[in-house]
Amino acid sequence: MIAKLKGILDSLDHNHVVLDVGGVGYALFCSGTTLKELPAEGAECTLYVEPLIRAESITLFGFSSPEERALFRLLLTVQGVGGKVCIALLSALPPETLQQSIMAEDHVPLTQADGVGPKVAQRIVRELKDKAGSLVVASLASTVLPKTSSQLHGEATSALVNLGYKNLQPIVLCRKY
C-alpha cells in the first residue's frame, strides 16, 4: 500500500495534482485545503496518500497532513459516501470545522459540499458522531498560546546561562534584542 509520496509537483489542476516520483507521475485527487497548501509547480512536496481500490480502477487521494487523511478514512466508512464526496467535504470545510460539526450533530454545514444533500449529511453525522471525537485534528490539537516577551526573555537568558555565559552577560545580551 502507498502511504506517502515525496517528489516534484509536476502539475496542478482544480481537483488533482500529478506528482513526479522518480520519473513516475502519480495522479492524486486532493481537497481544496491541500491544494492551497502546495508549493508552486516544479517544487518538491510530500503528500500523504490513501489509495482507493475498486474493481474497475485504483484512485489515489493526496493530503497535506496525516490528520486530513484520517478524517478522509473516517468519512469513507459512511454508507454511500465515496472518495469524491469525501474530497468535496474536505474542500468545502476545513477539517476542524467538519469534525466539530459532526461532534455537535450539526449536519447543515456539511451540505455546503458539492454532492452532499441533507439526507447524506444527516447520515454522515449519525454514523460518525461517536467516532469523530477520537480523531485529533492538527489545528485543534496543537493550539499553543503565544509567549509573552518576558517569557521569551527568560528562556533566552536561561539558554545563554546554559551555554556558559556568566553574571550579567545574558541579561545584557537579551536586552539588546
C-alpha positions in Angstrom: 0.0 0.0 0.0 1.2 3.5 -0.8 1.2 5.7 2.4 3.2 8.7 1.4 4.8 10.1 -1.8 7.6 12.7 -2.0 8.5 14.2 -5.3 8.3 17.1 -7.7 5.0 18.7 -8.2 4.5 18.3 -12.0 1.1 19.8 -12.5 -1.8 21.2 -10.5 -5.5 21.2 -11.6 -8.6 22.3 -9.8 -9.1 18.9 -8.1 -5.9 16.9 -8.6 -2.1 17.0 -8.9 0.5 15.0 -10.7 3.5 14.2 -8.5 6.6 13.0 -10.2 8.4 10.5 -8.0 11.5 9.0 -9.6 10.2 9.6 -13.2 6.7 8.1 -12.5 3.8 10.6 -12.5 1.2 9.8 -9.8 -2.2 11.5 -10.2 -3.7 12.3 -6.8 -7.1 13.8 -6.1 -6.8 16.4 -3.4 -9.1 18.6 -1.3 -9.1 22.3 -1.8 -7.4 22.6 1.6 -4.5 20.5 0.4 -4.3 22.3 -3.0 -4.0 25.7 -1.3 -1.0 24.4 0.8 1.0 23.0 -2.0 4.1 24.8 -3.4 4.4 26.0 -7.0 4.8 23.6 -9.9 8.3 22.3 -10.1 8.9 22.4 -6.3 9.4 19.3 -4.1 6.5 18.3 -1.9 5.2 15.4 0.2 1.7 14.1 0.2 0.1 11.5 2.5 -1.7 9.1 0.3 -4.9 7.0 0.6 -5.4 4.5 -2.3 -9.0 3.6 -3.1 -9.1 0.3 -4.9 -12.2 -0.7 -6.8 -12.9 -3.4 -9.3 -12.6 -1.0 -12.2 -9.9 1.4 -11.0 -7.3 2.4 -8.5 -7.6 6.0 -7.4 -5.1 7.8 -5.3 -6.0 10.6 -2.9 -3.4 13.0 -1.5 -3.4 15.0 1.7 -1.1 17.6 3.2 -1.4 16.1 6.7 -2.0 12.7 8.2 -4.9 14.2 10.2 -6.7 15.2 7.0 -6.1 11.7 5.6 -7.5 10.2 8.9 -10.7 12.3 8.5 -11.0 11.1 4.9 -10.7 7.5 6.0 -13.3 8.0 8.7 -15.7 9.6 6.1 -15.2 6.6 3.8 -16.8 4.4 6.5 -20.2 6.0 6.0 -22.5 4.0 3.7 -22.9 5.6 0.3 -20.0 8.1 0.8 -17.2 7.6 -1.7 -13.8 9.2 -2.3 -15.2 12.1 -4.4 -17.8 13.1 -1.8 -15.1 12.9 1.0 -12.9 15.2 -1.1 -15.8 17.6 -1.6 -16.5 17.7 2.1 -12.8 18.4 2.9 -12.8 21.1 0.2 -15.9 22.8 1.5 -15.0 22.8 5.2 -11.7 22.9 7.0 -11.0 19.6 8.8 -11.6 21.2 12.2 -14.9 22.6 11.2 -16.0 19.3 9.7 -15.1 17.4 12.8 -16.7 20.0 15.1 -19.9 19.9 13.1 -20.1 16.1 13.3 -19.4 16.1 17.0 -22.1 18.8 17.5 -24.5 16.8 15.4 -25.0 19.7 13.1 -25.5 18.5 9.5 -26.2 21.9 7.9 -22.5 22.9 7.3 -21.9 19.6 5.5 -24.5 20.5 2.9 -22.1 23.2 1.6 -20.1 20.4 -0.2 -20.9 19.5 -3.8 -23.0 16.3 -3.9 -23.9 16.4 -0.2 -27.6 16.9 0.4 -29.4 17.0 3.7 -30.0 13.2 3.8 -26.4 12.3 3.2 -25.2 15.0 5.7 -27.6 13.6 8.3 -26.3 10.1 7.6 -22.7 11.2 8.0 -23.4 12.9 11.3 -25.5 10.0 12.6 -22.8 7.4 11.7 -19.8 9.4 12.8 -20.9 11.4 15.8 -19.4 8.9 18.3 -16.2 8.3 16.2 -15.2 11.9 15.2 -14.1 12.8 18.7 -11.4 10.2 18.7 -9.6 12.0 15.8 -7.0 14.6 16.6 -7.1 17.3 14.0 -3.8 19.2 14.0 -5.0 22.7 14.5 -7.2 21.6 17.4 -4.5 19.6 19.0 -1.7 22.0 18.6 -3.3 25.2 19.9 -0.4 27.0 21.5 -0.8 30.3 23.2 1.8 32.8 22.1 4.6 33.5 24.6 4.9 37.0 26.1 8.1 38.9 25.6 9.1 38.4 29.3 8.7 34.6 28.8 10.9 34.7 25.7 13.4 36.9 27.5 13.6 34.4 30.4 14.0 31.5 28.1 16.8 33.3 26.1 18.6 34.2 29.3 18.4 30.6 30.6 19.7 29.3 27.3 22.7 31.7 27.4 23.5 30.7 31.0 23.4 27.1 29.9 25.8 27.9 27.1 28.3 29.2 29.7 27.7 32.9 29.9 28.3 34.3 33.4 26.9 37.0 35.6 25.1 39.8 33.8 26.2 38.9 30.3 23.0 37.0 29.3 20.7 39.8 30.6 22.7 42.5 28.8 22.6 40.4 25.6 18.9 39.7 25.8 18.1 43.4 26.4 19.9 44.4 23.2 17.3 42.4 21.2 
